Amino acid sequence: MNEVSKKISEVGVVPVIKLDNPAKHAAPLARALSLGSIPIAEVTFRAAGAPLAIKLMKEACPEMLVGAGTVMTTAQVDEALEAGASFIVTPGLDPEIVVYCKEKNVPIFPGCTTPTDYHTAFRLGLETLKFFPAEESGGLKKIKAMAAPFPMFKIMPTGGISLNNLKEYISCPTICACGGSYMVKADLINGEKWDEITELCKKSVDIVKEARSNG
């Protein structure tokens, strides 16, 4: 497991962020996440200002691990890396992007939900996969089933994760971390409810610690 994956696994939660106004919100959001003991962010390219958001979050909190999500092209990989991204997340498994990221020596976590996805990921030499959309694709039950023929992978489920089911997911030894947007919803960011975001992060970290201590 590479250093980025190790750090993500240690924290156990990855906020998945869509920022519509990065110039205004990126820096305070980075500080709010860090204060909540989650110095990690996946900034999705679903918003046009994603590269700027990555750059500003890194400037505000240099110790943060900031990655790019919903990356669809190698050009977006370049944009993300130029902005300072530490990892790449794709919604599906695109071998071309995986190979490109490996050439750039940047960790990539592609979205995988089928045996074919997993087998292709194995042939590409990957170790950690994003399972997306988690709940809609069979959730924890399917993740456990897929671990039988593919025990070599660590999984990061994203999609439908909340405080209500975080403990159930993170208690599974196959799962290294969970992605979620519940602590960075648009109303929280646009309303500049930084204290509330920090509190949600703290609750998430407490859940992860409790689950792992019981495991």
URCORLIN-V78093 format. One record per residue. N is the residue number from 1. SS is DSSP state (alpha for helix, beta for strand, coil for the rest). PSI is psi as a letter, one per 20 degrees, with the letter a starting at -180 (NA if undefined). OMEGA is omega in degrees with one decimal (NA if undefined). Layout:
n->{N;N}
ss->{SS;SS}
psi->{PSI;PSI}
omega->{OMEGA;OMEGA}
//
This chain:
n->{1;2;3;4;5;6;7;8;9;10;11;12;13;14;15;16;17;18;19;20;21;22;23;24;25;26;27;28;29;30;31;32;33;34;35;36;37;38;39;40;41;42;43;44;45;46;47;48;49;50;51;52;53;54;55;56;57;58;59;60;61;62;63;64;65;66;67;68;69;70;71;72;73;74;75;76;77;78;79;80;81;82;83;84;85;86;87;88;89;90;91;92;93;94;95;96;97;98;99;100;101;102;103;104;105;106;107;108;109;110;111;112;113;114;115;116;117;118;119;120;121;122;123;124;125;126;127;128;129;130;131;132;133;134;135;136;137;138;139;140;141;142;143;144;145;146;147;148;149;150;151;152;153;154;155;156;157;158;159;160;161;162;163;164;165;166;167;168;169;170;171;172;173;174;175;176;177;178;179;180;181;182;183;184;185;186;187;188;189;190;191;192;193;194;195;196;197;198;199;200;201;202;203;204;205;206;207;208;209;210;211;212;213;214;215}
ss->{coil;coil;alpha;alpha;alpha;alpha;alpha;alpha;alpha;alpha;alpha;coil;beta;beta;beta;beta;beta;coil;coil;coil;coil;alpha;alpha;alpha;alpha;alpha;alpha;alpha;alpha;alpha;alpha;alpha;alpha;alpha;alpha;coil;coil;coil;coil;beta;beta;beta;beta;beta;coil;coil;coil;coil;coil;alpha;alpha;alpha;alpha;alpha;alpha;alpha;alpha;alpha;alpha;alpha;coil;coil;coil;coil;beta;beta;beta;beta;beta;coil;coil;coil;coil;alpha;alpha;alpha;alpha;alpha;alpha;alpha;alpha;alpha;alpha;coil;coil;coil;beta;beta;beta;beta;coil;coil;coil;coil;alpha;alpha;alpha;alpha;alpha;alpha;alpha;alpha;alpha;coil;coil;coil;beta;beta;beta;beta;beta;coil;coil;coil;alpha;alpha;alpha;alpha;alpha;alpha;alpha;alpha;alpha;coil;coil;coil;coil;beta;beta;beta;beta;beta;coil;coil;alpha;alpha;alpha;coil;alpha;alpha;alpha;alpha;alpha;alpha;alpha;alpha;alpha;alpha;alpha;coil;coil;coil;coil;beta;beta;beta;beta;beta;coil;coil;coil;coil;coil;coil;coil;alpha;alpha;alpha;alpha;alpha;coil;coil;coil;coil;beta;beta;beta;beta;beta;beta;coil;coil;coil;coil;coil;alpha;alpha;alpha;alpha;alpha;coil;coil;coil;alpha;alpha;alpha;alpha;alpha;alpha;alpha;alpha;alpha;alpha;alpha;alpha;alpha;alpha;alpha;alpha;alpha;alpha;alpha;alpha;alpha;coil}
psi->{p;r;h;g;h;g;g;g;h;g;g;i;p;o;p;o;p;o;o;i;m;h;h;h;i;g;g;h;g;g;h;g;g;g;h;j;k;n;l;q;p;o;o;q;j;i;p;h;k;g;g;g;g;g;g;h;h;h;h;h;n;h;i;q;o;p;r;p;r;l;p;i;r;h;h;h;g;g;g;g;h;h;i;j;q;i;r;p;p;q;h;a;o;o;h;g;h;g;g;g;h;h;h;i;k;p;q;p;n;q;p;p;i;r;h;g;g;g;g;g;h;g;h;i;k;q;h;p;q;p;o;p;p;f;g;i;j;i;b;h;g;h;g;g;g;h;i;g;i;m;i;i;q;q;p;n;q;p;o;j;p;r;h;h;j;g;g;g;g;i;i;p;h;h;p;h;r;p;q;q;j;h;i;k;q;h;h;g;g;h;i;l;m;h;h;h;g;g;g;h;g;g;h;g;h;g;g;g;g;g;g;h;h;h;NA}
omega->{-179.5;-174.6;178.5;179.2;178.7;-178.7;178.0;-179.9;179.7;180.0;174.9;-179.0;177.6;175.6;179.3;-164.5;170.9;-176.8;178.5;-179.9;-175.4;-178.8;-177.9;-167.2;-174.3;-176.2;179.3;177.2;178.0;179.6;179.8;178.7;-179.3;177.4;178.4;178.4;172.1;-179.7;-178.1;176.1;170.6;-177.4;-173.7;177.5;173.5;175.3;-173.9;-175.8;-176.5;179.2;178.3;179.9;178.6;-178.4;-176.7;177.7;177.6;178.8;-179.0;-178.1;-175.0;-178.1;-178.6;173.1;-175.9;179.7;179.5;179.6;-178.1;178.5;-172.7;-175.5;175.9;176.9;177.7;173.8;179.6;178.1;-178.2;-179.1;178.0;179.7;178.0;-178.6;-179.4;177.9;-177.7;176.7;178.6;-179.0;177.9;-179.8;178.3;-177.1;-179.8;-179.8;177.9;179.9;-179.6;179.8;178.0;176.8;179.1;-179.9;177.1;180.0;177.2;179.3;-177.3;176.9;-178.3;179.6;-176.0;175.4;178.0;175.9;-177.1;-178.5;177.2;178.7;177.5;-179.6;178.8;176.5;-179.8;-179.4;-176.1;-176.5;170.8;177.1;-171.2;-8.6;-167.9;-174.9;-177.5;-176.7;178.8;173.5;-174.2;-180.0;179.8;178.7;178.5;179.4;-178.8;-179.0;-178.9;177.8;-177.3;-176.8;-175.9;-174.5;164.5;-170.9;173.6;178.6;178.1;179.9;-179.6;178.3;179.9;175.9;-176.3;-177.7;-178.9;-177.8;-179.9;-179.2;-171.7;177.9;179.5;-176.4;177.8;-174.1;-178.8;-180.0;178.1;174.3;-179.7;178.3;-175.8;179.8;-178.8;179.1;-175.5;-178.0;177.8;-178.7;-177.9;176.6;178.8;180.0;-173.3;179.6;179.6;176.9;178.0;-179.0;177.5;177.0;179.6;178.4;179.3;179.9;178.0;178.6;179.3;-179.9;179.4;-178.9;-176.8;177.7;178.5;-178.8;NA}
//
